[in-house]
């Protein structure tokens, strides 16, 4: 119990290789809904969020239905880390 009470030091190195090897090719998928109807030309949008456990990055795709009048863009948010 006393080991868990010790705070992390800023100079201690976090083993990212271990995290990568344990969680390689593991992705969390979340189905999201963005209600933008309060803005002038806003409408609800469906999004898919992928969270990569290996390197703590994420990306978002917009679900575009056929004949919806929207251009199909490859990604809504490119893969990368988000600032806290």
C-alpha positions in Angstrom: 0.0 0.0 0.0 2.9 2.4 0.7 4.3 1.9 -2.8 1.0 3.1 -4.3 1.1 6.3 -2.2 4.4 7.5 -3.6 3.8 10.3 -6.3 5.4 10.1 -9.7 8.5 12.2 -10.2 8.7 14.3 -13.3 12.2 12.9 -14.0 11.0 9.3 -13.8 10.8 7.7 -17.3 7.5 6.1 -18.3 8.0 2.9 -20.3 6.2 3.6 -23.5 7.7 0.5 -25.2 5.9 -1.7 -22.7 2.6 0.1 -23.3 3.1 -0.3 -27.1 3.9 -4.0 -26.9 1.0 -4.8 -24.6 -1.6 -2.8 -26.5 -0.4 -3.1 -30.1 -3.4 -3.2 -32.6 -5.9 -2.6 -29.8 -8.4 0.2 -30.6 -11.4 1.4 -28.7 -14.3 2.5 -30.9 -17.0 5.0 -29.7 -20.1 6.0 -31.7 -20.7 9.8 -31.1 -23.5 12.2 -31.9 -22.9 15.9 -32.3 -26.1 18.0 -32.1 -25.2 21.3 -33.8 -28.8 22.4 -34.4 -28.4 25.6 -32.4 -26.0 27.2 -34.9 -27.4 28.8 -38.1 -26.9 26.0 -40.6 -26.1 23.3 -38.1 -27.6 19.8 -38.1 -27.0 16.6 -36.2 -23.9 14.6 -37.2 -22.9 11.0 -36.4 -19.2 10.4 -35.8 -16.9 7.4 -35.0 -14.1 8.0 -32.6 -11.1 5.6 -32.6 -8.8 5.6 -29.5 -5.5 3.7 -30.0 -4.2 2.2 -26.8 -0.7 1.7 -28.1 0.2 5.4 -28.2 -2.8 7.2 -26.7 -3.8 8.9 -29.9 -7.3 9.3 -31.4 -9.0 10.0 -34.7 -12.6 10.8 -35.7 -14.6 9.8 -38.8 -17.9 11.4 -39.9 -20.6 8.9 -41.0 -21.9 10.3 -44.3 -24.9 8.5 -45.7 -25.3 8.2 -49.5 -27.4 11.0 -51.1 -27.2 13.1 -47.9 -25.9 16.1 -49.8 -22.6 16.2 -48.0 -19.1 15.5 -49.4 -17.5 12.4 -48.0 -14.3 13.6 -46.4 -11.8 11.0 -45.3 -11.4 12.1 -41.7 -13.1 14.6 -39.4 -10.0 14.8 -37.1 -6.7 13.3 -38.1 -4.9 10.9 -35.8 -2.9 12.5 -33.1 -2.7 13.3 -29.4 -5.0 15.9 -27.9 -3.8 18.4 -25.4 -5.2 18.1 -21.9 
